[in-house]
């Protein structure tokens, strides 16, 4: 089963966003994984400098919680985002990925 965690807002600064995410959202993700769910995290769009911390964090979470899966998807709400989340739910071999739907700002 896949749980979806939707992050509603993060600071504009990549450093501040990484800290905010680690403090507020990482515990929620770990909790979902601990009850047996794979987790897809939906993130708001962000500038290019957020990609590194997002890739690193999703890889580390996926490794720490294997065989459960953790993936991140970033983009605007809509069909493309929904289809990507559905694709991940049906793709048991995909974990530790940061997928961007559409263009990041």
N, C-alpha and C positions, 0 to 999 in steps of 0.2 A: 504494500500500500504506500502511496506517496502523499505526504503532507506538503502543503504549500504555505510558506511563510512570506508574507508580503511586507516589505520594509517601506514605510510610507514616506519617510524623509530622512535625509542625511545632510550634514554640513557641506558647503561648497568646497572647502579646503580638503584636499585628499588626506592630509595628515589628521585633521580633525574628524573626518568621516571614518577613517580606519579605527580611530580610538572609540568613537561613538558606537560604531558597529560592534566592536569587540566587547564593549561594556554592556550594551543593551540587547543586542540581537544574538550574539554567539551563545549565551546561556539558553535562550529559547530554542535554538536549533539543536543544541546538545540534548535538551529535554525531549524534543520530538524524536530524535534518533534513539534515545534510551527506552522509549516505549515501543520501539520496533518499527518505526516508519522510515522509509526513504524520505529525503527532504529536498524540495526545490525551493530556493529562495529567490523571490522576485524583487529586484532592486530598481530604484529610480534611475533614469538616465543620468550620466555624469560626464564631466570632462575627461579627456584622454589620460590625465595623470592619476585617475582612480583605478585604472586597469591593473596595475601591478599589485596593489594591495588586495584587490578582489581575486585575482588569479591565485596569489599565494595563499590567501585564507581558505578558499574553496578546496584547493589541493590538500592543505593540512587537515581540514575538517574531514574530507573524504578518506584520507589515510588513517586518521585517528579512529574513525568509526566503521571501517570496513568490517564486514561485507555490506553493511548498509550504504546507500548511495546518498551523496550530497552534491548538488549542482546549483549554480547561480545563473539567473537569466536577468538581463537588464534591458529596459526599453519602455516605451509608452504603452499604456493599456490599450488593448485592441485585439483583433483577430490573430495577428502574427504572434503576439506574446502568448495568447491562449493556446495557439497551435503548438508553439514551442514547448510549453509546459506539458501539454498532452503527449507530445512526442517523447519527452523525457520519461513520463510515467510508463510508456510502453517500450522503453529501451533499457532493459536490465543490465546491459554491458557498459552503459555510460555513467561515469562518476568523476567528480573532481573537475568539472568543466565550468568555465565562465563563458556564457553565450550572450552575445549582444544582438538584439533584434532591432533592425533599423539603424539609423545613424545616431551615434552619441553626440551630445552637444559640445 
